Amino acid sequence: MSDIIVGLDIGTSNVRVVIAELNELGKLQVIGVGKSLSTGLRSGLVVNIDATMKAIEKAVEDAEMMAGCEVKSVFISLGGSQIESQNSKGFVAVAQKAKDSREITEDDIARVIQASQAIAIPLDREILHVIPQEYIIDGSQRTKEPLNMIGVRLESEVHIITASVSPMQNIIKCVKRAGYDIDGIMLKTLAATESVMTEEEKDLGSILIDLGGGTTDVLVVLGGAPICTATIPIGGIFVTSDISTVRGVSIETAETIKLSDGCCWEGLLSDDEYFLIPGVGGRPPEQVSRKELCEIMQPRVEEILTMVKEKVYQLTKLKKLSGNVVLTGAGALMPGIIELAQEVFDTASVRIGTSANLGNVTDAYRSADFATATGLLVAFKDRLEVKAQGQGASLPVAEKNSILKSIGSFFKEFF
């Protein structure tokens, strides 16, 4: 089917896929969801091509079964330690003299965005996105939309996101070996923001925290555009490892315990809540208090959130943002995560990121751990509209460094 769009989120612990189509009203409607265990990545980086390929195949096949269609191409996300970012500025002359001032054109905007990329980028890195934050006309007039305004000089302030070439190529190789073409690539936190963050939150200044298995990815938005991108090299797998070490159980058993009985805020638990830990090597099962489990989990999750807070303050110099802290990723599903984040960030403005209702075939895609996969659909919806109108296929991956069409009111242009 050429009128479907597929979002593929390849994580350290799981691979998630969401398939959508345009309904008769031109709205996105989810028709298939898939999920599989991922064993081929460490901290967001591919360490086993075949294992990652098989995980992708399994997740896509599950989504195909639900949707009743065949997937040929996907949009993918990138995240983890391979991502770096910085803010930059550029300027161009619109006219030679003040008396010759004229309307700013799309070409002027393209030129000033190009000028903002005049920075030193290592040979082993590639620009993934260049996102305009604000434009300045004649040194004083700030605007988000300079098109058709009168001026002599145009400046741009942008947020540049780069990816390490080799890790990105490994992800692409896994997808292609699984048999799928790639329609586009997007930073995973940008995609998640598209699906779970409101326009008001973006304007006021908010922090999106994607609590993944191998890493915790962070995006800070202010004034409707990203100002900071960061990665913390600790994720949910570290919580699982702590449980395994302290309780003397396998990683698999520790993960099961974490998901079924874990909590990272002791105040939610009572003294009479217990669960059984399976015995190892003939050892009988052991009854353990959920509070004891919380005493293992809470310090590690608190450490992760504290590292995020310190990193954000270090990079932005902002002591307080007026929006919300929005939590996504599988870690956001832990009971008590909101209360713990409220304490760490010293604010009540914390919530779990939930995607908008895009159909009732299943509610799984609305969960916080599907925020990135669903966000890819929202971000690249315009590509599907082009297909539906018979105006050609999606742009190839090679064009991701050229100015693209608008993908919504938040990210006006990206590279």
N, C-alpha and C positions, 0 to 999 in steps of 0.2 A: 504493500500500500504506500502510495506517495504522499498521502494526506495525513500521515501520522508524524509525531515528533517524539523522540526518545531521550530521556535524561539518564545518564549513567554516572553513578558516584562510586568510585573505586576506593574503598577505605582499607585501613590496616586490619580491621576485624571483620568487616562485611562489605559485600558489593551490593548496591541497591539500584534498581532500575524502575523507572516510571514511564509508561507509554500514554500519550494523550492524542486526541484529535480535535478538530474544530466542529462544534455542533452547528445546527441550522441557524443559530443566532450569531455565529462567529466567535463563540466563547470556547475556551479550552475545556475539554472534558476528559478526565482520566479514564482509561479503559483497561489498563493492565499494570500490575505491580509485581516485582520480583525481588527476591533477596537470597543471598547465599553467603556461606562462611568464606572468609578470605584468609589464606595462609601464606600468600606469596609476597606480602609486603611487611616491612619493618619501618616504623615511624614515617609512614606515608611514602616510602620509597620501595620500588620493586626489587626483590631479592631472588625471586623465583618466577621466571617467565611462564613456564607451563602451569604452575599452580594458579597464578593470577588469571591466565587465559581460561582455565577450566572454571574458575569461580565466576568470571564474566559470562561464559556460555550458560552456566546453570541459572544465574539470575535472569538473564535475558530470556531463556527458554521458559522459565516460570511466568514471566510477564507476558510472553507470547501466548502461552496457553490460556491465560485469563482474558487477553484481548482478542484472541482469535485472529491474529494477523502475524505476518512475518516481518521481523526487523532487519533492515539492511544497513542502516546508518544510525549513528548516535551523536549526541552532544556530551562531552565529558568535562569533568572538573579536575582541577589540580590544587594541591595543598601540601602542607607539611614543611619540612625544613628546607626544601628546594626553593621556596618562595622568599623573595626580598622586595622591599619597596622603598621609595623616597619621594619627597615632594620636589617639584622643579618649577621654574618660570621660563617664559619665552616672550619675545616681543617682536613685532614687525611694524613697518611704516605703512599706513593706509594711504597717506598722501605726503608729498614732499614739503608742502607749506601749509600753514593754518588756513590761508584763504582758499586752498584747494581741497579742503576737507570734503569727504564724500560718504555715502552710505557704505557700511561694512558688509561685505559679501561672504558667501559660503567659502569662496576661495581664500579670502583673508583669514577666516577662522581656521581653515585647514593649514594655512601657512604658519600661523602662530602656534598651533598645536605641534606642528613639525619642528618649529624652532625650540619648543620646550624640551625636545628630546636631545638637545645638544649637550649631552652629559657623557662622561666616561663610563662605559659598560664593559665589564670583562668579556673576553671572547667566549667563555664557557657559559654565558648567560644570554637570554633572549627576552626581549620585551613582550610581555603578555597583554598588558592593558596600559593605556594612557588615558586617564579619566579626568576631564576638566572639572576643576572645583569652582573657579570664578574667572571672569574676564574683567579687565580694567581698561577703560577708554580714556585716552589723554591723561593718564596718570592719576585720575581722581574718581572717575565715575565707574563704580563696580556694578556688574550685572551678570546674570546667569545666561542671558540670551542677547548677545550683541548684534545679531543679524539685523540689518537695515538701519541701525543707529548711525548717527553722524560722528565722525572722528578723524583724527590725523594719525594717531598711534594706538595700536591695540596690543595689550599684554594678556597673557594667560597664566594662571596658576593651576598646575596639574599634579595628579598623584600617579606615579609610574610604578608599575608592578612588573617584576622580572622573574623568570624561572630558570633554573639550571637546565642546560640543554640535554645532557645525558639522561637524567631521571625522567624528563618529559618525553624523550624519545623512547624510553623503555615502556612507559605507559601506553604511548601510541602503538608501539610494536605489539603489546599484549592485546589491545583492542583489534588491531588488524589481523593478528593471527587467529583470533576468535571468529573472524569472518565478517567484521563490520567496518564500514567506512566511517570516517569522523567528519561531522558537519561543522563542528566548532569546539573551541576550548575556552573555559572560563574559570577564574579563581573560585574555589568552592565557597568561600565566605561571601563573595559577591553574589553568587547564585542563591545562597541561603537567604541573604538580605532581601533579594527580590521576592521571595515567597513568604517571608514571615515578618518583615519590618514595615511599619506604616510610614506614610510620607511625613507625618508629624514627628515621629521618632527620628527620622533621618534629618529633619530640619533642626530639631532641638539639640541633637547630639546624643548618640546612643552607642553602646558597645555590643557587638554580636560576638558571642563566645561559642565556638563549635567544639564541644567536648568529645573528641574522637578517641579511638582505641589506642593509637600510637602517639598522637600529638594533640595539642589543643591549639586551634587556629583562631585568631582574633582579628576583627575588623572594627575600626572606629569611624563613624560617620558624623559629620557636622555640616550644617548648612546644605544638606542634600547631597553631599559627596564624601567619598572616603578621604580621611586625612592620615590614617595610620593602619598598617597591616603588619601583623606579627605572628610568630609561631612559638609555642612553648613545647619543648621536646619531652613532654610527659603527658600521658593519657590514661584511659581506663584500664589498659593492660597492666599498668603499674599498681593499680588498686587490686586487681586480680592476683598479681604476683605477691603482694603483701599478705593477702588472705592465705595463699598457698604456703608461704613461708611460716607464718605464725601458727596456722592450724595443722601444718604437716599433711596437706592433701595435694593432689595433682592440680595442675593449672586448669584442666577441664572441670574438675569438681569445684574448684574455687570460683570459676566463672559462673557455674550453675548456682552456687550458693549466693554469689553477689546479685544475680538477676532475680532470684526467687525470694530471698530474705534480707537482702542488703538495705541499708539506710545510712545516710551520711549526716543526719541531724538527730542527736540523742533525745532531744526534747519531744520527738514524735513517738517515742517508744515507751512502753510500760515495763515493769519489772517481771511480769509473768508471761512474756513472749519468748518462746523457745522454738528451735528447729533441730533436725537431726543431720549430723555430718556422717556420711557413709564411712564404714570402717575400711581400713587398708590392710592387705595381707592377712586376712582372717581376724583382724581386730574388730570388735563389736562397734555398732554405730554409737556416736557420742551426741548427747543432748547439749546444746549450746544456747546461751541467751542471745537474743538479737542485739541486746545492748553491747555484749562483748564483741560481736561482729562490727557494730557501729564504731566501737573504739579503735578498730583496725582501719576502717574505711575513712572515717571523718578526717583524721589528720592528713592523709594523703590528698583527699579532694580539697581540703582547705589550703594545702600547700600549692596545688595547681592554681586555684583561684587567686591566691596571694601573689603568685608569680605573674599572673595576668595583670593584676592591678598595678604592680610595680612597673611592669613593662609598658603599660599604657601611659602611666604618669611620666615615665622616662622619655618616651617618644613624643608625647603631645604637650607636656608641661601643663596640662589641664588638670586642676585639682577636682573639678566637679563638672559633669555634663548634666544637662537638664532633661535628657530623654530617659530611656530605660536600658537596663542590662538585659539582653535577650539571649537565652540559652538554647542551643540546638545540639544535634549529635546524640548518640546513644547515651552519653553521660548525663544528658539533660533529663533522662527518664528515671534517674535514681531518686527514690523518695528522700526528701529533705534537702535537695539541691537548692531549691529556692530560698529556704530559710538560711542555709549556710552562705549562699551568695549575698543575701541581704546583710548578714553580719560582716562579711569580708569587705564589701564595698560600702558599708555604712549607709545603705539606702533601702527604702521599701520598694523602690522602682525596679523590681526584678520579675521577669516572667519567662515562661517556656514559649519558644517559638513554634507556632502552629500555622500551617498553611491554610489558605482560603479553601472553601468548598469548591472543588472542581469535578463534581460528579459523585454518585453514590455507589459505584461498582464495588468499592471498598473504602474504608477509612484509613487504611494503613499509610497512605501517602501523606496524610495530614500530621502524622507523628513527627516529633522533633528530629528523629534520626533520618527522616526522608526529606528534610528541609532542602538539602543541596540538590538532590535529584529532581524534586518538584520545582525548585527555583530555576533550574536549567530550562524547564519547559516555559516558565513565565518569561524569562529573560530573552529567549529566542523565539517567542511566539510569532514575531514578525516574519521569520523565515518560513514558517508554515503557511502564513497568510499569502506570501508570495507564491508558494507552491500551489495553493488552492486556486489562485487566480491564473495559474498556467504561465507565470512569467519566468520560469526557470527554476533550477534547483538551488540548494543552499550554497553559500560561498564555501570554497575549499579551505582546508586548514591553513594552507600557505598564505592566505590573505588576512590572517588574524593580526598582522602588524600594519595594516592599512586602515584608513578611517572607514568605519562601518556605519550601517544604518542605525538609527535610534533604537534602543531596546527598552524603551520605557522612560518615564519622566525622571527617574533617578540617574541612570547612566546614559547621558546624552550621546557620547561617542566613546569608543574604546578601541584599543589596538591589540 
